[in-house]
Amino acid sequence: MRQRQLTLLRSSQNGALARVSAGVATFAGFQTDCFSYFYLMTALDALRSYWKHDAFRPLQETIIESVLAGRDTVALLPTGGGKSICFQIPTLVKGGVCLVVSPLIALMKDQVAQLGARGIKALALTGSLSTDDISDLLDNVKFGDYRFLYLSPERLQIEWIVTRLTELPITLIAVDEAHCVSQWGHDFRPAYLHVGALRKQFPGIPLIALTATATPRVRTDIAQLLSLQDPSIFEGSFERPNIGYHVVATEDKIGRAVAILERQQGSAIVYVRNRKACHEVADQLQAYGIASTHYHGGLPFREKNRHMEEWMTGQKRCIVATNAFGMGIDKPDVRTILHLELPENLENYYQEAGRAGRDGSSAAAIILLAPADVDHARGRFLGSLPSKTFLLEVYKKLCNHLQIAYGEGPGEVYPLSLHRFCVHYGFPVIKTYNALQFLDRSGVVALSQDGIEKVTLRFTAESKEIIRYASLHPADEPVVSLLLRTYPGIWEIETALNLPFLARKTGKDEAELLLVLERLAARELADVRRNDSDAAVSFLEIREDEHTISRVSRHLESQNAVKTQQFEAVAAYVTLDGICLSRKLLVYFGTPGEDCGRCSTCLARKATRPATAADQLRRLLVNGSYSSGELEKATGLAPDALIFALRTLLENEEVVLTSDNRYKWNG
C-alpha cells in the first residue's frame, strides 16, 4: 500500500503535489506517507536551490525521509557519499536549528564556510572562547535566523552551555564522525560518551549519527552509546568499483612513484608520514618533471591555501601531503592516490584512498611497499604508543613550558613548536605527539595542527600620532581602536596579540589584520614581531596533574590495544597472500564481497605467465643493467607481473640487485 501511495504521488506531475514549496515544512507534525513525500519534494527543491543538483546520491533520499519522519537514524556512507546533506537538507525543510556535534575544528570551519557560500547561516563554537563570547554567539543563533550550530562534544560537558542550548529551537541533532563514540573506533573520543545524555534535554528530537568508516562492533556501539531509539540504519556499499587497490613491492619508491605518475593521467595525492618528507618528496617529483607541491599542518595559513589552490586549479598536478590533508576535499579528477608509507589503520586508508575517482571514472590507490616496511612500521608504531607515566610527564612539562600554574589553564591559546618542546625535554617527537593527541581527544587540551602565528606589538609613537593615523585611515580605525582599548600597556611593553579574538571583534580575517599591523610598522608607529609555531594548544580544564591524568588514562590501555589490532589489520592487508585487496577491505568493514578483478592481486592472476615474463627479462638483463622502471617500459609488463618475474629470478639467483637499485644478470 505504501509503495502504491508513493507511486501515485510521484505520478501527479500536474497536480497540487507538483507545486509543493518550502511552505510544506509547516506540516512537520504529521508522519503519514503523504506528508513524508511532501518532505521529499521539499527536500528536492532544497537540493536544487542550494546545491544545484537535480537528484540525490544513492541512499540520501531514504535517509532524509527517515529523519523527516522523526526517526533516530544511522547513516554509514563511504567517503564522498554525501553525508552532510543528510542532516543539512532535513533542517532546511523542517525549520529550526540543527545542533551538529563534530570532533574536528577544520571540518566545522569547512562546513560553515560551504553553507555560508550557499547563503545558509551557520556558526561554529571553535577555538578558545570566553564565556561572554560563547554567550554572544548563542544569542546570535537564537535571534539571528541561524540554521546550524556546530560544536565539539567537549562543549556539551559544560552545564551552562547545555542549558543555553535548550533555549534554541533545535529540531535535529546530528552527530558527525559518530565512530568516535566507540573505544573500538579508530578515533575514540571519550567526550562523545556524553552525547547520549542530550536525549534528556531534547526529548522527542530525532538524532542522526553519521560516519564513513565503522566495523560491525563500532556500529553496535554507536546505537547503544548514543541512546538511539529503534534507529533506522542505512549502510552504503563500501565497494568502490572504479578504484583499483594495489600493493606494489619496490626498493625504489621514488622511481616507482615517478613511473606510475608518468603512466597515470589526472591529478594525484602522494601521502607520506611526516612534514620533512612532504618537502623532500615534492622536490624529488618536481625534479623528474612532475609538477608538485606539498601540504602539511605546519604550513602558514596563506602558504597552505596557496598550495591547495595550485593543486585544485591544476597548476600543480601532484600534492604531497601528510594525513592532515583531505578534509572536505572533493576534486573530481584525482586518478591516483599513492602511499609511500604504511597507514596506521584501514579506516584512514579507506578514506584517503576514497579521494580518488570522485567523478566515477577509473582510479588507482597504491601502497608502495619495501621489504622491511611492515617490521619497521610495527616497531615504530608500537614504540610510539604512550604509557600513563609518559602521558603524565608530557602533561606536566607542557604546563611548565607554557607557564600554566596549578589550578589555572583555560582561556588562552598558546603557540607551540612541537620540535623545540621535544628537544628541550628530550622527548621522542612521535610518541609526544600521540600523547598530546590523546589529551586532545580526552578533552583535556585542544591541539590545533594548523599552527598559530604569534604576533607582538608595541606602539613607539605618541598616542596623538596613533589617533591621528586612525582618523586618516578609516579602514584601519577599528583595529587601532580595539588595540588601544584591549591592551592598555601596549606603549610600555611588547604585547602578544590574540589574533583570533581581534578578528572576531573587528570582522576582519587574520590576513587583513596582519596587513594593518604591517602598515603601522612601515610608518614607524609600532614595532611588530611575528613568530610562527607549528601548533597551538588551549587548555580545556584547569591544571591538576595526577588527578587529571588518572581520570583520563583509564581509556589509554584499551586504546593502545585497539591501535595495535588496527595496525595488524594493515599488515594483513599488504601481505601478498593471493586474496583480493578489495575483498579484504570489505570483510574488514563487515561487508561480504567478491573478487574485484582490478586490484594488484586479481591482475597478477591474469598477468603474463611468469616463465614468459622471466624470459623477457633474461633477454634484456644479459646485455646490461636496468632499473625497475626501465624494465617496465622496455617489456610492457604489468607492474605485478614484472615484480613476480623479478622475484623469481632473484630467488633463483639469476639476477642481482645493485646498490643503486638496478637489476643485472648474475653471470
C-alpha positions as CSV (number, residue, x, y, z in Angstrom):
1,M,0.0,0.0,0.0
2,R,2.8,2.4,0.9
3,Q,4.6,1.8,-2.4
4,R,1.4,2.3,-4.3
5,Q,0.8,5.6,-2.5
6,L,4.3,6.9,-3.3
7,T,3.9,5.8,-6.9
8,L,0.6,7.7,-7.3
9,L,2.1,10.8,-5.6
10,R,5.1,10.7,-7.9
11,S,2.9,10.4,-11.0
12,S,0.9,13.6,-10.1
13,Q,3.1,15.9,-12.2
14,N,0.3,18.4,-12.9
15,G,-1.5,18.4,-9.6
16,A,-1.0,20.1,-6.3
17,L,1.9,17.9,-5.3
18,A,3.9,19.1,-8.2
19,R,3.6,22.7,-6.8
20,V,4.9,21.8,-3.4
21,S,7.1,24.6,-2.0
22,A,9.2,25.2,1.1
23,G,5.9,26.1,2.9
24,V,5.1,22.4,3.2
25,A,7.6,22.2,6.0
26,T,4.8,23.6,8.3
27,F,3.3,20.1,8.2
28,A,6.3,18.8,10.2
29,G,4.0,17.4,12.9
30,F,2.5,14.8,10.6
31,Q,4.1,11.5,9.9
32,T,1.9,9.9,7.2
33,D,3.2,8.6,3.9
34,C,1.8,11.6,2.1
35,F,3.5,14.1,4.3
36,S,6.7,12.1,4.2
37,Y,6.6,12.5,0.5
38,F,5.8,16.2,0.8
39,Y,9.0,16.5,2.7
40,L,10.9,14.7,0.0
41,M,9.5,17.0,-2.6
42,T,10.6,20.0,-0.5
43,A,14.0,18.3,0.1
44,L,14.4,18.0,-3.7
45,D,13.6,21.7,-4.0
46,A,16.2,22.5,-1.4
47,L,18.8,20.3,-3.2
48,R,18.1,22.1,-6.5
49,S,18.0,25.6,-4.9
50,Y,21.1,25.4,-2.7
51,W,23.2,22.6,-4.2
52,K,22.2,23.0,-7.9
53,H,21.7,19.2,-8.2
54,D,18.6,17.5,-9.7
55,A,18.9,14.2,-8.0
56,F,20.2,12.7,-4.7
57,R,23.0,10.2,-4.5
58,P,22.3,6.6,-3.5
59,L,20.6,6.3,0.0
60,Q,20.5,10.1,0.6
61,E,16.8,10.3,-0.2
62,T,15.8,7.4,2.1
63,I,18.0,8.7,4.9
64,I,16.4,12.2,4.6
65,E,12.9,10.6,4.6
66,S,13.8,8.8,7.8
67,V,15.0,11.9,9.5
68,L,11.9,13.9,8.4
69,A,9.7,11.1,9.8
70,G,11.2,11.9,13.2
71,R,13.2,8.6,13.5
72,D,16.6,8.2,15.0
73,T,18.9,7.3,12.1
74,V,22.4,5.9,11.5
75,A,24.0,6.8,8.1
76,L,27.0,4.7,7.2
77,L,28.2,6.3,3.9
78,P,31.6,5.9,2.5
79,T,33.9,8.9,1.8
80,G,32.4,11.0,-0.9
81,G,28.9,9.6,-0.3
82,G,27.5,13.0,0.7
83,K,26.8,12.5,4.4
84,S,26.4,16.2,5.4
85,I,23.4,16.7,3.1
86,C,21.6,14.0,5.1
87,F,21.2,16.4,8.0
88,Q,21.5,19.7,6.2
89,I,18.5,19.3,3.9
90,P,16.1,18.0,6.6
91,T,17.0,21.1,8.7
92,L,16.2,23.4,5.8
93,V,12.9,21.5,5.3
94,K,11.8,21.3,8.9
95,G,12.9,24.7,10.0
96,G,14.6,25.5,13.3
97,V,18.2,24.8,14.2
98,C,20.3,21.7,13.7
99,L,22.8,21.0,16.5
100,V,25.9,19.4,14.9
101,V,28.4,17.6,17.1
102,S,31.8,17.3,15.4
103,P,35.3,16.4,16.7
104,L,37.3,18.4,14.2
105,I,37.7,22.2,14.1
106,A,38.8,22.1,10.5
107,L,35.7,20.1,9.5
108,M,33.4,22.5,11.3
109,K,35.0,25.5,9.7
110,D,34.9,23.9,6.3
111,Q,31.2,23.1,6.6
112,V,30.3,26.5,8.0
113,A,32.1,28.1,5.0
114,Q,30.4,25.9,2.5
115,L,27.0,26.6,4.0
116,G,27.7,30.4,4.0
117,A,28.7,30.2,0.3
118,R,25.2,28.8,-0.4
119,G,23.5,31.6,1.6
120,I,22.7,29.4,4.6
121,K,23.5,30.8,8.0
122,A,25.7,28.6,10.2
123,L,28.0,29.2,13.2
124,A,30.7,27.1,15.0
125,L,31.9,27.4,18.6
126,T,35.5,26.8,17.9
127,G,38.8,28.0,19.4
128,S,39.4,29.4,22.9
129,L,36.3,31.4,23.5
130,S,35.4,33.2,26.7
131,T,32.1,32.7,28.5
132,D,30.9,36.1,27.2
133,D,32.0,35.2,23.6
134,I,30.1,31.9,23.7
135,S,27.0,33.6,25.2
136,D,27.1,36.2,22.5
137,L,27.3,33.6,19.7
138,L,24.5,31.6,21.2
139,D,22.4,34.8,21.2
140,N,23.2,35.2,17.6
141,V,21.9,31.7,16.9
142,K,18.8,32.4,18.9
143,F,17.8,35.7,17.4
144,G,19.7,35.7,14.1
145,D,17.9,33.1,11.9
146,Y,20.9,30.7,12.0
147,R,20.1,27.1,10.8
148,F,23.2,25.2,12.0
149,L,25.2,25.3,15.2
150,Y,28.5,23.3,15.2
151,L,30.3,22.5,18.4
152,S,32.7,19.9,19.8
153,P,31.5,17.2,22.2
154,E,33.6,18.8,25.0
155,R,31.3,21.8,24.9
156,L,28.4,19.6,25.8
157,Q,30.1,18.7,29.1
158,I,29.7,22.4,30.3
159,E,26.4,22.6,32.1
160,W,25.5,26.2,31.4
161,I,26.1,25.7,27.6
162,V,23.7,22.8,27.6
163,T,21.2,25.0,29.5
164,R,21.5,27.7,26.9
165,L,21.1,25.2,24.1
166,T,17.7,24.2,25.4
167,E,16.6,27.8,24.7
168,L,17.2,27.3,21.0
169,P,14.6,26.0,18.5
170,I,16.6,22.8,17.9
171,T,14.7,20.4,15.6
172,L,17.5,17.9,14.8
173,I,20.8,16.7,16.4
174,A,23.5,15.5,14.1
175,V,26.5,13.5,15.4
176,D,29.2,13.6,12.8
177,E,32.2,11.1,12.9
178,A,30.0,9.0,15.2
179,H,32.6,6.2,15.3
180,C,34.4,8.4,17.9
181,V,31.9,7.2,20.5
182,S,33.3,3.7,20.4
183,Q,36.5,2.6,22.1
184,W,36.9,0.2,19.1
185,G,36.7,3.1,16.6
186,H,39.9,4.5,15.1
187,D,39.5,7.9,16.7
188,F,37.8,7.2,20.1
189,R,37.0,10.4,21.9
190,P,35.7,10.0,25.4
191,A,33.6,13.2,25.3
192,Y,31.4,11.5,22.8
193,L,30.1,9.2,25.6
194,H,28.3,12.3,27.0
195,V,26.4,13.0,23.8
196,G,23.7,10.4,24.6
197,A,22.8,12.4,27.6
198,L,21.4,15.1,25.2
199,R,18.3,13.0,24.7
200,K,17.2,14.0,28.2
201,Q,17.4,17.7,27.4
202,F,15.8,17.3,24.0
203,P,13.1,14.6,24.3
204,G,11.4,13.8,21.0
205,I,14.1,15.5,18.9
206,P,15.5,13.0,16.3
207,L,19.2,12.2,16.2
208,I,21.2,11.2,13.1
209,A,24.6,9.6,13.6
210,L,27.0,9.7,10.6
211,T,30.2,8.0,9.8
212,A,32.2,6.9,6.8
213,T,34.1,4.0,8.4
214,A,32.7,1.7,11.1
215,T,33.2,-2.0,11.7
216,P,30.2,-4.1,12.9
217,R,31.4,-3.7,16.5
218,V,31.6,0.1,16.2
219,R,28.1,0.2,14.6
220,T,26.6,-1.6,17.6
221,D,28.4,0.9,20.0
222,I,27.0,3.9,18.0
223,A,23.4,2.8,18.5
224,Q,23.8,1.9,22.2
225,L,26.1,4.7,23.4
226,L,24.2,7.5,21.7
227,S,20.9,6.2,23.2
228,L,19.3,5.8,19.8
229,Q,15.6,4.6,20.0
230,D,14.8,1.9,17.4
231,P,17.1,3.6,14.8
232,S,16.8,3.2,11.1
233,I,20.2,2.1,9.9
234,F,21.3,2.8,6.3
235,E,24.6,1.4,5.0
236,G,26.1,2.4,1.8
237,S,28.3,0.0,0.0
238,F,32.0,0.2,0.9
239,E,32.8,-1.1,-2.5
240,R,34.4,1.5,-4.9
241,P,34.1,-0.3,-8.2
242,N,36.1,2.3,-10.1
243,I,39.1,2.2,-7.8
244,G,41.8,-0.4,-8.2
245,Y,43.7,-1.1,-5.0
246,H,47.3,-2.1,-5.4
247,V,50.2,-3.1,-3.2
248,V,53.4,-2.7,-5.2
249,A,56.7,-4.2,-3.8
250,T,59.6,-2.0,-4.6
251,E,63.0,-1.0,-3.3
252,D,63.0,2.3,-5.2
253,K,59.8,4.1,-4.1
254,I,60.5,7.5,-5.8
255,G,61.5,5.8,-9.0
256,R,58.3,3.6,-8.9
257,A,56.2,6.7,-8.0
258,V,57.6,8.6,-11.0
259,A,56.9,5.6,-13.3
260,I,53.3,5.4,-12.0
261,L,52.6,9.1,-12.3
262,E,54.0,9.2,-15.8
263,R,51.7,6.4,-16.8
264,Q,48.6,7.6,-15.0
265,Q,46.7,10.7,-16.1
266,G,44.9,13.3,-14.0
267,S,45.7,14.7,-10.5
268,A,47.4,12.8,-7.8
269,I,47.9,12.8,-4.0
270,V,51.0,11.3,-2.5
271,Y,50.7,10.5,1.2
272,V,53.8,10.5,3.4
273,R,54.3,10.2,7.2
274,N,55.9,13.5,8.2
275,R,56.4,17.1,7.2
276,K,60.0,16.7,6.2
277,A,59.1,14.0,3.7
278,C,56.5,16.3,2.3
279,H,59.1,18.8,1.2
280,E,61.7,16.2,0.1
281,V,59.3,14.1,-2.0
282,A,57.7,17.1,-3.7
283,D,61.1,18.4,-4.6
284,Q,62.1,15.0,-6.0
285,L,59.0,14.6,-8.1
286,Q,59.4,18.2,-9.3
287,A,63.0,17.3,-10.4
288,Y,61.6,14.4,-12.5
289,G,59.3,16.9,-14.3
290,I,56.1,16.1,-12.3
291,A,54.6,19.4,-11.3
292,S,54.2,19.0,-7.5
293,T,53.5,21.0,-4.3
294,H,53.2,20.0,-0.7
295,Y,50.8,20.3,2.2
296,H,51.0,19.7,6.0
297,G,49.6,21.1,9.2
298,G,52.7,23.2,10.0
299,L,52.5,25.4,6.9
300,P,51.5,29.1,7.4
301,F,47.8,29.7,6.6
302,R,48.4,31.7,3.4
303,E,51.0,29.2,2.1
304,K,48.7,26.3,2.8
305,N,45.9,28.0,0.9
306,R,48.2,28.8,-2.0
307,H,49.5,25.3,-2.3
308,M,45.9,23.9,-2.1
309,E,44.8,26.4,-4.8
310,E,47.6,25.4,-7.1
311,W,46.6,21.8,-6.9
312,M,42.8,22.4,-7.1
313,T,43.2,24.5,-10.2
314,G,45.6,22.2,-11.9
315,Q,48.7,24.4,-11.8
316,K,50.3,21.5,-9.9
317,R,49.3,18.0,-10.8
318,C,50.5,16.3,-7.7
319,I,50.3,17.3,-4.0
320,V,52.5,15.5,-1.4
321,A,50.8,15.6,2.0
322,T,50.6,14.2,5.5
323,N,47.2,12.9,6.7
324,A,46.4,16.4,7.7
325,F,45.3,16.9,4.1
326,G,42.0,15.8,2.7
327,M,39.2,17.2,5.0
328,G,36.4,18.5,2.7
329,I,38.5,17.8,-0.5
330,D,36.2,16.9,-3.4
331,K,38.4,17.2,-6.5
332,P,36.7,15.0,-9.2
333,D,39.8,14.3,-11.4
334,V,42.0,12.6,-8.9
335,R,43.2,9.5,-10.7
336,T,46.0,8.3,-8.3
337,I,46.5,8.0,-4.6
338,L,50.0,6.9,-3.6
339,H,51.0,5.9,-0.1
340,L,54.8,5.8,0.3
341,E,54.5,4.5,3.8
342,L,52.0,2.3,5.6
343,P,48.9,3.9,7.1
344,E,48.2,3.3,10.7
345,N,44.8,1.8,10.2
346,L,42.5,0.7,7.4
347,E,39.8,3.3,8.3
348,N,42.2,6.1,7.5
349,Y,43.5,4.3,4.4
350,Y,40.0,3.7,3.1
351,Q,39.1,7.4,3.5
352,E,42.4,8.6,1.9
353,A,42.1,6.1,-1.0
354,G,38.5,7.2,-1.5
355,R,39.6,10.7,-2.5
356,A,40.4,9.2,-5.9
357,G,37.8,8.7,-8.6
358,R,35.1,11.0,-7.2
359,D,33.8,11.5,-10.8
360,G,33.2,7.8,-11.2
361,S,36.0,7.3,-13.7
362,S,38.7,4.6,-13.1
363,A,41.4,5.4,-10.5
364,A,44.1,3.7,-8.5
365,A,45.0,3.6,-4.8
366,I,48.5,2.3,-4.5
367,I,50.7,1.4,-1.5
368,L,54.4,1.2,-2.3
369,L,55.9,-1.4,-0.1
370,A,59.6,-2.1,0.6
371,P,60.6,-5.5,2.1
372,A,61.2,-4.3,5.6
373,D,58.3,-1.8,5.8
374,V,56.0,-3.9,7.9
375,D,58.5,-4.7,10.5
376,H,59.9,-1.2,10.7
377,A,56.4,0.3,10.9
378,R,55.3,-2.1,13.6
379,G,58.3,-1.3,15.7
380,R,57.9,2.4,15.2
381,F,54.2,2.4,15.7
382,L,54.1,0.2,18.8
383,G,57.1,2.0,20.3
384,S,55.3,5.4,19.9
385,L,52.2,4.4,21.9
386,P,52.4,6.5,25.2
387,S,52.1,4.9,28.6
388,K,50.3,6.5,31.6
389,T,53.7,7.5,33.1
390,F,54.8,9.1,29.8
391,L,51.5,10.9,29.4
392,L,51.7,12.4,32.9
393,E,55.3,13.6,32.2
394,V,54.3,15.2,28.9
395,Y,51.4,17.0,30.5
396,K,53.3,18.4,33.4
397,K,56.2,19.5,31.2
398,L,53.7,21.1,28.8
399,C,52.2,23.1,31.6
400,N,55.6,24.2,32.8
401,H,56.7,25.0,29.3
402,L,53.7,27.3,28.7
403,Q,53.8,28.6,32.3
404,I,50.4,27.2,33.4
405,A,50.2,27.4,37.2
406,Y,48.4,24.6,39.1
407,G,44.7,25.3,39.2
408,E,44.8,27.5,36.1
409,G,44.7,26.9,32.3
410,P,41.5,27.7,30.3
411,G,41.1,31.0,28.5
412,E,44.1,31.4,26.3
413,V,45.6,29.9,23.1
414,Y,49.3,29.1,23.3
415,P,51.6,28.7,20.3
416,L,53.7,25.6,20.5
417,S,56.7,24.4,18.5
418,L,56.4,20.6,19.0
419,H,60.0,20.1,17.8
420,R,61.5,22.6,20.2
421,F,59.4,21.3,23.0
422,C,60.6,17.8,22.4
423,V,64.3,18.8,22.0
424,H,64.1,20.9,25.2
425,Y,62.8,18.0,27.4
426,G,64.4,15.1,25.5
427,F,61.0,13.6,24.4
428,P,60.6,11.5,21.2
429,V,58.6,13.5,18.8
430,I,56.1,10.9,17.5
431,K,55.4,9.5,21.0
432,T,54.9,13.0,22.4
433,Y,52.6,13.9,19.5
434,N,50.5,10.8,20.2
435,A,50.3,11.8,23.9
436,L,49.1,15.3,23.0
437,Q,46.5,13.8,20.6
438,F,45.2,11.6,23.4
439,L,44.9,14.6,25.7
440,D,43.1,16.4,22.9
441,R,40.6,13.5,22.3
442,S,40.1,13.2,26.1
443,G,39.0,16.9,26.3
444,V,42.0,18.0,28.5
445,V,43.5,20.2,25.8
446,A,42.6,21.4,22.3
447,L,45.5,20.8,19.9
448,S,45.5,22.5,16.6
449,Q,47.9,21.5,13.9
450,D,47.1,24.5,11.8
451,G,49.8,26.4,13.6
452,I,49.4,29.8,15.2
453,E,51.2,33.0,14.4
454,K,52.4,34.7,17.5
455,V,52.4,38.5,16.9
456,T,53.7,41.0,19.4
457,L,53.3,44.8,19.1
458,R,54.5,47.9,21.0
459,F,53.4,51.4,19.9
460,T,56.5,53.6,19.5
461,A,54.8,56.9,18.6
462,E,52.8,59.2,20.9
463,S,49.1,58.5,21.4
464,K,48.1,61.6,19.4
465,E,50.0,60.2,16.4
466,I,48.3,56.9,16.7
467,I,44.9,58.6,16.9
468,R,45.7,60.8,14.0
469,Y,46.6,57.8,11.9
470,A,43.3,56.1,12.7
471,S,41.3,59.2,11.8
472,L,43.1,59.5,8.4
473,H,42.7,55.8,7.6
474,P,39.1,54.8,8.4
475,A,39.6,51.2,7.1
476,D,42.2,50.6,9.8
477,E,40.5,52.6,12.6
478,P,38.5,49.6,14.1
479,V,41.7,47.6,14.5
480,V,43.7,50.5,16.0
481,S,40.8,51.5,18.4
482,L,40.4,47.9,19.6
483,L,44.2,47.6,20.2
484,L,44.0,50.8,22.4
485,R,41.0,49.5,24.3
486,T,42.2,46.0,24.8
487,Y,45.9,46.4,25.6
488,P,46.4,49.4,27.9
489,G,50.1,48.7,28.4
490,I,50.9,48.5,24.7
491,W,53.2,51.6,24.8
492,E,55.3,50.3,27.6
493,I,55.9,46.7,26.8
494,E,55.9,44.3,23.8
495,T,52.5,42.8,23.9
496,A,51.3,39.5,22.5
497,L,48.2,39.9,20.4
498,N,45.3,37.4,20.3
499,L,44.7,37.4,16.5
500,P,41.6,35.2,16.6
501,F,40.0,37.5,19.2
502,L,40.8,40.6,17.2
503,A,39.5,39.1,14.1
504,R,36.1,38.2,15.7
505,K,35.8,41.7,17.2
506,T,36.7,43.6,14.1
507,G,35.0,41.4,11.5
508,K,38.3,41.1,9.6
509,D,40.2,37.9,8.8
510,E,43.7,37.4,10.3
511,A,45.4,38.1,7.0
512,E,43.7,41.6,6.9
513,L,44.8,42.2,10.5
514,L,48.4,41.5,9.6
515,L,48.3,43.9,6.8
516,V,47.1,46.7,9.2
517,L,49.9,45.9,11.6
518,E,52.4,46.0,8.7
519,R,51.2,49.4,7.7
520,L,51.7,50.6,11.3
521,A,55.2,49.2,11.3
522,A,56.0,50.8,7.9
523,R,55.1,54.2,9.2
524,E,57.2,53.6,12.3
525,L,54.2,53.9,14.6
526,A,54.8,50.5,16.1
527,D,57.3,47.6,16.5
528,V,55.7,44.5,15.2
529,R,57.3,41.0,15.6
530,R,55.9,37.7,14.1
531,N,56.9,34.2,15.2
532,D,55.4,31.2,13.5
533,S,54.8,28.0,15.5
534,D,53.7,24.6,14.1
535,A,50.9,24.1,16.5
536,A,48.6,25.7,19.0
537,V,47.3,24.5,22.4
538,S,44.4,25.7,24.5
539,F,43.6,24.1,27.9
540,L,40.0,23.0,28.4
541,E,40.5,22.1,32.1
542,I,42.4,23.6,35.0
543,R,45.8,22.0,35.7
544,E,45.6,19.2,38.3
545,D,48.5,17.0,37.2
546,E,48.0,13.4,38.6
547,H,44.3,13.9,39.2
548,T,43.7,15.0,35.5
549,I,45.8,12.2,34.0
550,S,44.4,9.5,36.4
551,R,40.9,10.4,35.3
552,V,41.5,10.1,31.5
553,S,44.2,7.4,31.4
554,R,41.7,4.6,32.1
555,H,41.0,4.7,28.4
556,L,44.6,4.7,27.4
557,E,45.4,1.0,27.8
558,S,42.3,-0.1,25.8
559,Q,43.1,2.4,23.1
560,N,46.6,1.2,22.7
561,A,45.3,-2.4,22.3
562,V,42.8,-1.2,19.7
563,K,45.5,0.7,17.8
564,T,47.7,-2.4,17.8
565,Q,44.9,-4.6,16.4
566,Q,44.2,-2.0,13.7
567,F,47.9,-1.9,12.6
568,E,48.0,-5.7,12.4
569,A,44.9,-5.4,10.1
570,V,47.1,-3.1,7.9
571,A,49.9,-5.6,7.9
572,A,47.5,-8.4,6.8
573,Y,46.1,-6.1,4.1
574,V,49.6,-5.6,2.5
575,T,50.6,-9.3,2.8
576,L,50.8,-10.8,-0.7
577,D,48.7,-13.9,0.1
578,G,46.6,-14.1,-3.1
579,I,43.4,-12.6,-1.5
580,C,41.7,-9.8,-3.4
581,L,42.5,-6.4,-1.8
582,S,39.1,-5.0,-2.3
583,R,37.6,-8.1,-0.7
584,K,40.0,-7.7,2.3
585,L,38.7,-4.1,2.8
586,L,35.0,-5.2,2.5
587,V,35.5,-8.0,5.0
588,Y,37.2,-5.7,7.5
589,F,34.2,-3.4,7.4
590,G,31.8,-6.3,7.8
591,T,30.5,-6.4,4.2
592,P,30.9,-9.6,2.1
593,G,32.2,-9.1,-1.4
594,E,33.5,-10.8,-4.5
595,D,36.9,-10.5,-6.1
596,C,37.1,-7.2,-7.9
597,G,39.2,-8.2,-10.9
598,R,41.1,-4.9,-10.9
599,C,43.4,-4.9,-7.8
600,S,47.0,-5.9,-7.9
601,T,46.2,-9.4,-6.6
602,C,43.5,-10.0,-9.2
603,L,45.6,-8.6,-12.0
604,A,48.5,-10.8,-11.1
605,R,46.3,-13.8,-11.7
606,K,45.6,-12.6,-15.2
607,A,49.1,-11.5,-16.0
608,T,51.5,-13.0,-18.5
609,R,52.8,-16.4,-17.3
610,P,55.9,-15.9,-15.0
611,A,58.1,-18.0,-17.3
612,T,57.3,-15.9,-20.3
613,A,57.9,-12.7,-18.3
614,A,61.1,-14.1,-16.9
615,D,62.3,-15.0,-20.4
616,Q,61.7,-11.4,-21.5
617,L,63.8,-10.1,-18.6
618,R,66.6,-12.6,-19.2
619,R,67.0,-11.4,-22.8
620,L,67.3,-7.8,-21.6
621,L,69.5,-8.3,-18.5
622,V,72.2,-10.4,-20.1
623,N,73.0,-7.3,-22.1
624,G,73.0,-4.7,-19.3
625,S,71.6,-3.4,-16.0
626,Y,68.1,-1.8,-15.7
627,S,66.0,-0.1,-13.0
628,S,62.5,-1.5,-12.4
629,G,61.0,1.5,-14.2
630,E,63.2,0.9,-17.2
631,L,62.3,-2.8,-17.3
632,E,58.6,-1.9,-17.1
633,K,58.9,0.4,-20.1
634,A,61.1,-2.0,-22.1
635,T,58.9,-5.1,-21.6
636,G,55.4,-3.5,-21.3
637,L,54.7,-5.9,-18.5
638,A,52.1,-5.0,-15.8
639,P,53.8,-3.9,-12.6
640,D,52.6,-7.0,-10.7
641,A,53.8,-9.4,-13.4
642,L,57.1,-7.7,-13.5
643,I,57.5,-7.9,-9.8
644,F,56.6,-11.6,-9.8
645,A,59.1,-12.4,-12.5
646,L,61.9,-10.4,-10.9
647,R,61.3,-12.1,-7.6
648,T,61.5,-15.5,-9.3
649,L,64.9,-14.5,-10.9
650,L,66.2,-13.1,-7.7
651,E,65.2,-16.2,-5.7
652,N,66.9,-18.4,-8.4
653,E,70.0,-16.1,-8.1
654,E,69.9,-15.5,-11.9
655,V,69.9,-11.7,-11.3
656,V,71.2,-9.5,-8.5
657,L,70.1,-6.0,-7.3
658,T,72.9,-3.5,-7.2
659,S,73.4,-0.8,-4.5
660,D,71.9,1.8,-6.8
661,N,68.7,-0.3,-7.2
662,R,69.4,-1.7,-10.7
663,Y,68.9,-5.3,-11.8
664,K,71.7,-7.1,-13.6
665,W,72.5,-10.6,-14.8
666,N,74.4,-12.6,-12.3
667,G,76.8,-14.2,-14.7
